[in-house]
Amino acid sequence: MKNLANYFKRNIYFMISIITVFLASVFAITIFLVYYLSTEDNQTTVGSVYLGGVAEEHYHQVLSSEINEYLSELNYDIAYQGVHVSLPSSLFTPHIDETINQINQNKDNPVVFSIEATNQGEILTLINSMFSQNYMNYINTEELMNDLVSDLGEMVLIKDYKIEDYFIETAFDYTITTEFVNGINASDVTQILNEIDTIVIKANDRFSLLETLKDYDLSNEQLSVLATGMLKVLTPTHMNGFIFHTYPEEPSWATLGYNVRILKVNNYDFTFYNALDFEYRIELSQFLLNSISFNLKGVPQAYDYSVSITKNATVPIENVYIDNDTLNASTPGIIEIIEDTETRYELLIEPGVEGGVYTVYRTITDADGDSRIIKLYDIYIPSKANIYELNIVETGGA
């Protein structure tokens, strides 16, 4: 114990020195922190307005000036399928006093904005003006208004609001067009629908029928039926760039302008381009024993589309003759042509059909009723010859 006391006596000054240094360090750090915190800049912001160094009694003046300038430069658009409408800044009401009352110092604070009921109605009217038909029931307008108020609060200056971001679920199941292919062999109808009930058209993509349906057990004829039905249902839409071959003689299920021939070995394909950012699908179902319906489903279209077919040139009918020496003047339906040296007996057994060159056009009409016409594709239909039986009897002459 005596030795321990002697140890402390000999080292007491050293220990006092250590304690003094420690206390001095603590004091210095404390003074530094207090000074730092007391002199740190005010980091308060409201929207994009920095209020550091601004006395609180000047907040109203500063915010009023900055928000008015912001509104004068505001650029908010509603956009859908290439159609745009601008939202005037006068539709948005800032509340400066309420904004100041809700400020949290050294925080990022929003500007308090509102959209009055009448102004909300004007926004909805502007949106409705974008479409040739009324699709407002498919749009979540409350979510759109909330996003507008939120972006205004952050003083976002430029933004496009895409209508598709506010579609409700049923908008993506909207039936755009419905067409039918009739006169199909009943067994082909069964095979097609047993194999496939939906064809998906990807966004921003060139569709290829041979590629899309390569794993299905479908014949060239059955694929041709599908391609023809797709062509019918897609022409009154935005789809474009149709490339395909046609049958030289229209099958029973083809109609004027809609005659697609698929040949796997020859790579006779049916392709087109979907230029929009939306996926579409064609749903197939049996309509009658020999008919398939094609329902195009996806988001609504901003424009109205209609299709017309114009005949540009005529392909004349040729005559084909088959010898039949039994024909004579008493043959029913006979055509007797008497010439100087012979008499011709002609019997029409199969009438021909005039051919032609046709162009398929699409008319695109916007919400204001303004229209423009574009060419989709040409169709060549060869003529079908008259088939006659013929007997020529020589009669002599001068």
C-alpha positions as CSV (number, residue, x, y, z in Angstrom):
1,M,0.0,0.0,0.0
2,K,2.8,2.4,0.9
3,N,4.4,1.7,-2.5
4,L,1.1,2.5,-4.3
5,A,0.9,5.8,-2.4
6,N,4.4,6.7,-3.4
7,Y,3.6,5.8,-7.0
8,F,0.7,8.3,-7.1
9,K,2.7,11.0,-5.4
10,R,5.5,10.7,-8.0
11,N,3.0,10.7,-11.0
12,I,0.3,13.1,-9.8
13,Y,1.5,16.0,-12.0
14,F,1.6,13.7,-15.0
15,M,-2.0,12.6,-14.4
16,I,-3.2,16.1,-13.8
17,S,-1.6,17.1,-17.1
18,I,-3.5,14.2,-18.9
19,I,-6.8,15.2,-17.4
20,T,-6.2,18.9,-18.3
21,V,-5.5,18.0,-21.9
22,F,-8.6,15.9,-22.1
23,L,-10.9,18.6,-20.7
24,A,-9.3,21.2,-22.9
25,S,-10.0,19.0,-26.0
26,V,-13.6,18.4,-25.0
27,F,-14.1,22.2,-24.5
28,A,-12.5,23.0,-27.8
29,I,-14.7,20.5,-29.7
30,T,-17.8,21.8,-27.9
31,I,-17.0,25.4,-28.8
32,F,-16.4,24.4,-32.4
33,L,-19.7,22.5,-32.8
34,V,-21.7,25.3,-31.2
35,Y,-20.0,27.9,-33.4
36,Y,-20.4,25.7,-36.5
37,L,-24.1,25.0,-35.9
38,S,-24.8,28.6,-35.0
39,T,-23.2,29.9,-38.2
40,E,-24.5,27.2,-40.7
41,D,-26.4,28.7,-43.6
42,N,-30.2,28.2,-43.7
43,Q,-30.9,25.4,-46.2
44,T,-34.7,26.0,-46.6
45,T,-36.1,25.6,-50.1
46,V,-39.7,26.0,-51.4
47,G,-40.1,24.2,-54.7
48,S,-37.1,25.4,-56.7
49,V,-36.7,28.6,-54.7
50,Y,-33.8,28.8,-52.2
51,L,-34.6,30.8,-49.1
52,G,-31.1,30.7,-47.4
53,G,-30.2,34.1,-46.2
54,V,-33.7,35.5,-46.8
55,A,-35.4,36.9,-43.7
56,E,-38.7,35.3,-43.0
57,E,-40.5,38.7,-43.3
58,H,-39.4,38.7,-47.0
59,Y,-40.6,35.1,-47.8
60,H,-43.9,36.3,-49.3
61,Q,-42.3,38.8,-51.6
62,V,-39.6,36.5,-52.8
63,L,-42.0,33.5,-53.3
64,S,-44.6,35.6,-55.1
65,S,-42.0,36.9,-57.5
66,E,-40.4,33.5,-58.2
67,I,-43.7,31.6,-58.6
68,N,-45.1,34.2,-61.0
69,E,-42.0,33.9,-63.1
70,Y,-42.2,30.1,-62.9
71,L,-45.9,30.2,-64.1
72,S,-45.0,32.5,-67.0
73,E,-42.5,29.9,-68.3
74,L,-44.5,26.8,-67.5
75,N,-44.9,24.2,-70.3
76,Y,-47.2,21.3,-69.5
77,D,-48.6,19.2,-72.3
78,I,-51.0,16.3,-72.5
79,A,-49.9,13.8,-75.1
80,Y,-51.3,10.7,-76.8
81,Q,-50.5,9.0,-80.1
82,G,-48.9,12.1,-81.5
83,V,-51.7,14.4,-80.4
84,H,-50.8,17.2,-78.0
85,V,-52.7,19.9,-76.0
86,S,-51.1,22.5,-73.8
87,L,-52.3,23.4,-70.4
88,P,-52.3,27.2,-69.7
89,S,-50.7,28.1,-66.4
90,S,-53.8,30.1,-65.6
91,L,-55.5,26.8,-64.7
92,F,-53.2,26.4,-61.7
93,T,-53.7,28.5,-58.5
94,P,-50.7,29.0,-56.1
95,H,-51.4,29.6,-52.4
96,I,-48.4,31.7,-51.0
97,D,-49.7,32.3,-47.5
98,E,-50.5,28.6,-47.0
99,T,-47.1,27.6,-48.4
100,I,-45.3,29.9,-46.0
101,N,-47.3,28.6,-43.0
102,Q,-46.3,25.1,-43.8
103,I,-42.5,25.8,-44.3
104,N,-40.1,23.5,-42.3
105,Q,-36.8,25.3,-41.9
106,N,-33.7,23.6,-43.4
107,K,-36.1,21.3,-45.4
108,D,-37.3,21.0,-49.0
109,N,-40.8,22.3,-49.0
110,P,-43.5,22.2,-51.8
111,V,-45.4,25.1,-53.1
112,V,-49.1,24.7,-52.3
113,F,-51.1,24.6,-55.5
114,S,-54.7,23.8,-56.3
115,I,-56.7,23.2,-59.5
116,E,-60.2,24.7,-59.0
117,A,-63.2,22.6,-60.1
118,T,-63.9,24.8,-63.1
119,N,-60.3,24.6,-64.2
120,Q,-60.3,20.8,-63.8
121,G,-63.3,20.8,-66.1
122,E,-61.4,22.8,-68.6
123,I,-58.5,20.4,-68.5
124,L,-60.9,17.5,-69.1
125,T,-62.4,19.3,-72.0
126,L,-59.0,19.8,-73.5
127,I,-58.2,16.1,-73.1
128,N,-61.5,15.1,-74.7
129,S,-60.7,17.4,-77.7
130,M,-57.7,15.2,-78.5
131,F,-59.9,12.3,-79.5
132,S,-62.4,11.7,-82.3
133,Q,-64.5,9.8,-79.8
134,N,-65.2,10.2,-76.1
135,Y,-62.8,8.0,-74.1
136,M,-62.9,10.0,-70.8
137,N,-64.4,7.0,-69.0
138,Y,-61.2,5.1,-69.6
139,I,-58.9,7.8,-68.0
140,N,-58.1,8.1,-64.3
141,T,-58.5,11.9,-64.2
142,E,-58.1,12.1,-60.4
143,E,-54.6,10.6,-60.6
144,L,-53.7,13.0,-63.4
145,M,-54.9,16.0,-61.3
146,N,-52.8,14.7,-58.3
147,D,-49.7,14.4,-60.4
148,L,-50.2,17.9,-61.8
149,V,-50.5,19.4,-58.3
150,S,-47.4,17.4,-57.1
151,D,-45.3,18.6,-60.0
152,L,-46.4,22.1,-59.6
153,G,-45.4,21.9,-55.9
154,E,-41.9,21.0,-56.9
155,M,-42.0,23.7,-59.6
156,V,-41.3,21.3,-62.4
157,L,-41.0,23.5,-65.5
158,I,-41.5,21.3,-68.5
159,K,-43.4,18.0,-68.7
160,D,-45.5,15.8,-71.1
161,Y,-48.3,13.9,-69.4
162,K,-48.9,10.7,-71.4
163,I,-52.6,9.7,-71.4
164,E,-51.7,6.0,-71.5
165,D,-50.1,6.4,-68.0
166,Y,-53.6,7.2,-66.7
167,F,-55.7,4.6,-68.5
168,I,-57.7,2.4,-66.3
169,E,-57.4,-1.4,-66.8
170,T,-60.3,-1.8,-69.1
171,A,-58.8,0.7,-71.6
172,F,-56.2,-2.0,-72.6
173,D,-59.0,-4.4,-73.5
174,Y,-60.8,-1.9,-75.7
175,T,-62.3,-3.4,-78.9
176,I,-61.0,-1.3,-81.8
177,T,-62.3,-3.1,-84.8
178,T,-64.0,-6.3,-85.7
179,E,-64.0,-8.1,-89.1
180,F,-65.1,-11.4,-90.4
181,V,-63.7,-13.9,-93.0
182,N,-66.5,-16.0,-94.5
183,G,-66.6,-19.0,-96.9
184,I,-63.8,-20.9,-95.1
185,N,-63.8,-24.7,-95.2
186,A,-65.3,-25.9,-91.9
187,S,-62.4,-28.2,-91.2
188,D,-60.0,-25.2,-91.6
189,V,-62.1,-23.2,-89.2
190,T,-61.8,-26.0,-86.6
191,Q,-58.1,-26.5,-87.1
192,I,-57.3,-22.8,-86.9
193,L,-59.2,-22.2,-83.7
194,N,-57.9,-25.4,-82.1
195,E,-54.4,-24.1,-82.7
196,I,-54.7,-20.4,-81.8
197,D,-57.1,-18.0,-80.3
198,T,-55.0,-14.8,-79.9
199,I,-52.3,-13.2,-82.1
200,V,-50.1,-10.6,-80.3
201,I,-48.8,-7.5,-82.1
202,K,-45.8,-6.1,-80.3
203,A,-45.1,-2.4,-79.8
204,N,-42.7,-0.6,-82.2
205,D,-42.1,-3.8,-84.1
206,R,-42.5,-5.3,-87.6
207,F,-44.9,-8.2,-87.4
208,S,-44.2,-11.3,-89.5
209,L,-46.9,-14.0,-89.7
210,L,-44.4,-16.8,-90.6
211,E,-42.2,-15.9,-87.7
212,T,-45.0,-15.4,-85.2
213,L,-46.9,-18.6,-86.1
214,K,-43.9,-20.8,-87.1
215,D,-44.6,-23.3,-84.2
216,Y,-48.2,-23.9,-85.0
217,D,-49.6,-26.8,-87.1
218,L,-51.3,-24.7,-89.7
219,S,-51.3,-25.2,-93.5
220,N,-50.6,-22.5,-96.1
221,E,-54.3,-22.2,-96.7
222,Q,-55.1,-21.8,-93.0
223,L,-52.3,-19.2,-92.6
224,S,-53.6,-17.4,-95.6
225,V,-57.0,-17.2,-94.0
226,L,-55.4,-15.7,-90.9
227,A,-53.4,-13.2,-92.8
228,T,-56.4,-12.1,-94.8
229,G,-58.5,-11.6,-91.6
230,M,-55.7,-9.7,-90.0
231,L,-55.4,-7.4,-93.1
232,K,-59.1,-6.7,-92.9
233,V,-59.1,-5.8,-89.2
234,L,-55.8,-3.7,-89.4
235,T,-56.4,-1.5,-92.4
236,P,-58.7,0.9,-90.4
237,T,-56.0,1.5,-87.8
238,H,-52.6,3.1,-87.6
239,M,-50.8,0.0,-88.7
240,N,-48.8,0.5,-91.9
241,G,-46.2,-1.0,-94.2
242,F,-48.3,-4.0,-95.4
243,I,-46.2,-6.4,-97.5
244,F,-47.8,-9.6,-98.9
245,H,-48.6,-11.7,-102.0
246,T,-52.0,-12.4,-103.4
247,Y,-53.7,-15.5,-105.1
248,P,-54.0,-15.1,-108.9
249,E,-57.6,-16.2,-108.4
250,E,-59.4,-15.2,-105.3
251,P,-60.3,-18.1,-102.9
252,S,-63.9,-18.4,-101.7
253,W,-63.0,-16.6,-98.5
254,A,-61.2,-13.6,-100.1
255,T,-62.9,-10.3,-101.0
256,L,-61.8,-7.3,-103.1
257,G,-58.7,-5.8,-101.5
258,Y,-58.3,-8.6,-99.0
259,N,-56.6,-11.6,-100.5
260,V,-53.3,-12.7,-98.9
261,R,-51.4,-15.8,-100.0
262,I,-49.0,-17.5,-97.6
263,L,-46.5,-20.0,-98.9
264,K,-43.9,-21.2,-96.4
265,V,-41.5,-22.7,-98.9
266,N,-41.5,-19.6,-101.1
267,N,-41.3,-17.4,-98.0
268,Y,-44.6,-15.7,-99.0
269,D,-45.1,-13.8,-95.7
270,F,-47.6,-11.2,-94.4
271,T,-45.8,-8.4,-92.6
272,F,-46.7,-4.9,-91.3
273,Y,-45.4,-2.3,-88.8
274,N,-46.8,-1.2,-85.5
275,A,-45.3,2.2,-85.0
276,L,-46.9,3.0,-81.6
277,D,-45.6,2.2,-78.1
278,F,-48.6,-0.1,-77.4
279,E,-49.1,-3.8,-77.7
280,Y,-52.2,-5.0,-79.5
281,R,-53.8,-8.4,-79.9
282,I,-56.2,-10.0,-82.3
283,E,-58.7,-12.4,-80.7
284,L,-60.1,-15.2,-82.9
285,S,-63.5,-16.9,-82.5
286,Q,-65.9,-18.9,-84.6
287,F,-68.8,-16.8,-85.9
288,L,-70.6,-19.2,-88.2
289,L,-69.8,-22.7,-89.4
290,N,-67.6,-21.3,-92.2
291,S,-66.6,-18.0,-90.6
292,I,-64.0,-16.6,-88.2
293,S,-64.3,-13.3,-86.4
294,F,-61.2,-11.1,-85.9
295,N,-61.4,-8.7,-82.9
296,L,-58.5,-6.2,-82.6
297,K,-58.1,-5.1,-78.9
298,G,-55.8,-2.6,-77.3
299,V,-55.9,1.1,-76.2
300,P,-58.3,3.5,-77.9
301,Q,-57.2,5.3,-81.1
302,A,-56.8,9.1,-81.1
303,Y,-58.1,9.3,-84.8
304,D,-60.9,7.8,-86.8
305,Y,-59.8,5.6,-89.7
306,S,-61.8,4.4,-92.7
307,V,-60.8,2.4,-95.8
308,S,-61.8,2.9,-99.5
309,I,-60.8,0.9,-102.6
310,T,-60.4,2.6,-106.0
311,K,-60.1,0.9,-109.3
312,N,-57.3,2.5,-111.3
313,A,-57.2,0.4,-114.5
314,T,-59.2,-2.4,-116.2
315,V,-57.7,-5.7,-117.2
316,P,-59.8,-6.7,-120.3
317,I,-61.4,-10.1,-120.6
318,E,-59.9,-12.5,-123.2
319,N,-61.7,-15.2,-125.1
320,V,-60.6,-18.9,-125.0
321,Y,-62.1,-21.3,-127.6
322,I,-62.5,-25.0,-127.4
323,D,-63.3,-26.9,-130.7
324,N,-66.7,-28.7,-130.7
325,D,-67.7,-29.9,-134.2
326,T,-71.2,-30.9,-133.0
327,L,-72.3,-27.3,-132.7
328,N,-74.8,-26.0,-135.3
329,A,-77.6,-23.5,-135.7
330,S,-80.0,-25.5,-133.6
331,T,-77.8,-25.7,-130.6
332,P,-79.5,-23.9,-127.6
333,G,-77.7,-20.7,-126.8
334,I,-75.6,-20.8,-129.9
335,I,-74.1,-17.6,-131.4
336,E,-74.1,-17.9,-135.2
337,I,-71.6,-15.6,-137.1
338,I,-71.9,-15.8,-140.9
339,E,-69.0,-14.6,-142.9
340,D,-68.1,-14.8,-146.7
341,T,-66.2,-18.1,-146.5
342,E,-67.3,-19.6,-143.2
343,T,-69.9,-19.7,-140.5
344,R,-68.9,-19.7,-136.9
345,Y,-70.9,-21.3,-134.2
346,E,-69.9,-20.1,-130.7
347,L,-71.3,-21.3,-127.4
348,L,-70.4,-19.5,-124.2
349,I,-69.9,-22.2,-121.5
350,E,-68.1,-20.1,-118.8
351,P,-68.4,-16.3,-118.7
352,G,-65.3,-14.3,-117.9
353,V,-64.7,-11.7,-115.3
354,E,-63.0,-8.4,-115.9
355,G,-59.8,-7.8,-113.9
356,G,-58.4,-4.6,-112.6
357,V,-55.7,-2.7,-110.7
358,Y,-57.0,-1.4,-107.4
359,T,-55.5,0.8,-104.7
360,V,-56.5,0.6,-101.1
361,Y,-56.6,4.0,-99.3
362,R,-57.0,5.0,-95.7
363,T,-58.7,8.2,-94.6
364,I,-57.5,9.5,-91.2
365,T,-59.8,12.0,-89.4
366,D,-58.8,14.0,-86.3
367,A,-61.0,15.3,-83.6
368,D,-61.6,18.6,-85.5
369,G,-62.9,16.7,-88.5
370,D,-59.8,17.4,-90.6
371,S,-58.9,14.4,-92.8
372,R,-56.0,13.2,-94.9
373,I,-55.8,10.2,-97.2
374,I,-52.8,7.9,-97.5
375,K,-52.2,5.0,-99.9
376,L,-51.8,1.6,-98.2
377,Y,-51.2,-0.9,-101.1
378,D,-52.1,-1.9,-104.6
379,I,-54.0,-5.0,-105.7
380,Y,-53.7,-6.6,-109.1
381,I,-56.6,-8.9,-110.1
382,P,-56.2,-10.7,-113.4
383,S,-59.2,-11.0,-115.7
384,K,-60.9,-14.4,-116.1
385,A,-61.3,-15.4,-119.7
386,N,-64.6,-16.2,-121.5
387,I,-64.6,-19.9,-122.4
388,Y,-66.4,-20.7,-125.6
389,E,-67.0,-23.9,-127.6
390,L,-66.4,-23.3,-131.3
391,N,-67.3,-24.9,-134.6
392,I,-66.3,-23.3,-137.9
393,V,-68.1,-24.5,-141.0
394,E,-66.6,-23.5,-144.4
395,T,-69.2,-22.2,-146.8
396,G,-67.1,-21.3,-149.9
397,G,-67.2,-17.8,-151.3
398,A,-66.5,-15.6,-154.3
